[in-house]
Amino acid sequence: MLCFSLLAEIVASGCSSDGAEYPGPAPQAVNAAYFSGGSASGNNLNLLYSGTEWAGKEARFQTSDGEKATLTLKNIVPGETLTSFEVSLLPSTDAYAFSGTTSTATGCSLTYDGTVRSSLMSLNIQLAQPSHPLDGTWNPVPFDRDPSTEAINSAPLRVTWEASGESATAAAQLSVSLSTEGSLYVQQFLQSISFLSDGNITASYRKNLPDAGWVQSPLNLCPFYVKGGKLYLSPDIRMITALVQQNKAEQAAALQTSTVQAGSLAVSTQSTTRSLSNLEIISLLAQVLQWGQEGIPFQIRQNENGTVSVFLEQSTIAPILPLLPLLADYLSLDEATAAKVHMMIELITTVLPQTTRLEIGIDLSK
């Protein structure tokens, strides 16, 4: 009888603990890793970053008492692999709510609010990075060349190529030709670049030349941060691929409409080929542009005339250059342009072994 009474008290105590110890759901119901876009485990994260949905991200939730919890963000704050902080919980019958502001390891101010319940977390994040030299909106500098000497005074896309020995002259030629041709494309397709306080880079750009209007790139496409005087970019390959596919599909549809009206299918076929080729190129670049968790490092140089140069150095560019012949084969180019591109690539391949300095970047002004 005594044993039965003790057993009854233990069971009653356990039931009381499960029902009263936690003001909301029990920890085992909510402690998990949540993934935006869904996961095999069924734990889903509805993530808004600066008010925009962001797929492919992870947030971990851990509580032991239903009063405090540790929230860990994985690769969400630019420049931080893991961002962990404590949150105070407001319980309800089947969920916990939390909100507040915290400072991160890199000095960002992070404001958050969200709710978590079994197999579902909703999270809204606003971020403010420390100030840096690139804050605000910048425009590509105009292309300007000295009419008497043909020397380039300013260029939105600037290539500095130097080499030793027999390649010195060819490297100088590459500097001029690549800067000139590249600047032409920048002027046609890029209006401005904005470095936002939340770590987003956005651009005002033109989708294609027949389209006279400028469009704004979406948020979360290319997060960035500045550290040690360098700019680090972490492009979201999934989002970039989707955006390119969307833009090419729109272009293909427009071309198909115009060719049907003109009674020809030739241009429509060419458009489909271009769409596939660009997607394959991006998939290939996704394998190349893997510089670890830090992102792609760009040097920042503040010039005396008030402009700023953001550029890649030779050590960063080196992994891409051997792939140029392969990438060129994927491009849909007319015969004259293709011949010109392949001639340029052949020259680059020849000069590369004797290269002593290589910088490729963009010059910006406010």
C-alpha positions, 0 to 999 in steps of 0.5 A, a space after each residue: 500500500 505504501 509503495 502504491 501511494 508513493 508511486 501515485 505521488 510520483 505520477 501526480 507530481 510528474 503530471 503537475 510538472 508537465 502541465 504547470 512548469 512551462 507556461 507555453 508549449 513544452 521545450 521538446 515541442 519547440 526546440 529545433 532548427 527551423 529552415 526557411 523554404 522547408 526541410 525534411 524534418 518538417 520544421 519551417 521558418 517564415 523569415 522576413 529580412 528587412 520585410 522581404 522573404 529570404 529562403 535557404 536560411 536557418 534559425 535554431 531555438 532552444 529553451 529549458 524553462 519556457 521563460 528564456 530561450 537562445 535564438 541562433 541565426 545561421 548565415 543570416 547576419 552578413 559576416 557572421 556564420 552564427 549569431 546567438 542571443 537570449 530572448 525573453 518569451 511571452 507564452 500562449 497556449 501553443 506558442 511563444 512570442 519574443 521581440 527585442 533588440 541586441 548587438 551582434 559580434 560585428 557591431 550590428 544593431 539587430 531588432 527582431 520579433 517572432 513566434 515559435 510553435 511546434 514545427 513552425 517559426 515566424 521571424 522578422 529581422 531588421 539590421 543596422 550595420 556600423 557605418 563604413 565608407 560605402 554607405 549610401 547610393 553611388 553612380 558609376 563614374 563617366 568614361 572619359 578619355 584624353 582626346 590627344 593621348 587616348 589615355 583613359 582619365 576615368 572609367 566606370 569599369 577599370 582594369 589595371 594589368 601589368 606584366 613582365 618581359 615580353 607580355 608587358 605591352 600586351 598587358 597594357 593593351 588589355 588594360 585599355 581594351 578591357 576598360 573601354 569595352 567593359 565601361 561601355 557595358 556598365 554605362 548601358 546596363 548599370 545606373 547606380 549601386 546602393 549599399 544599404 544599412 541592413 547589409 543589402 546591395 541593390 542596383 538600378 539596372 537595365 535588363 536589356 538594351 531595347 528596354 529603356 527603363 531601369 529596374 531595381 534588384 530585389 533585397 537579399 540578392 547579395 548581402 555584404 559587410 565591410 571589415 578591415 577596410 575590405 568589402 565582402 560580398 556573399 551572393 545568394 546563388 539561388 536567388 541570382 539564378 532565379 532572377 536571371 531565369 525570370 529576366 531571360 524568360 521575360 525577354 524570350 516571351 517578348 522576343 517570341 511575341 515580336 517574331 510571331 508578329 513578324 512571321 519568323 521564329 529564328 530570334 525566338 530560338 536564339 533567345 531560348 538558347 541564351 537563357 539556358 546558357 546563362 543559367 549554366 554559366 551561373 551554376 558554373 560560377 557558383 562552384 568557383 565563387 566559394 571563398 569560404 564563409 567570409 565571402 568574396 573580398 574586394 579592396 576599397 580605395 578612396 580616391 583624392 577626387 572623392 570617388 571610390 574604387 572597389 576592385 578585385 586583386 589578382 589572387 582573388 581573380 586567379 581561380 576564374 581566369 582559366 575558365 574563360 575559354 569554357 565560359 565563352 563557348 556557352 555565350 550566344 554571340 554573333 560571329 564577329 563578336 565571338 571572334 573578338 572575344 576568343 582573340 581577347 581570351 587568347 591574349 589573356 591566356 598568353 599574358 597570365 603567366 607573366 602577370 605582376 599586377 591585376 586589378 578589376 573593379 568599378 569606380 563610383 561617385 556620389 
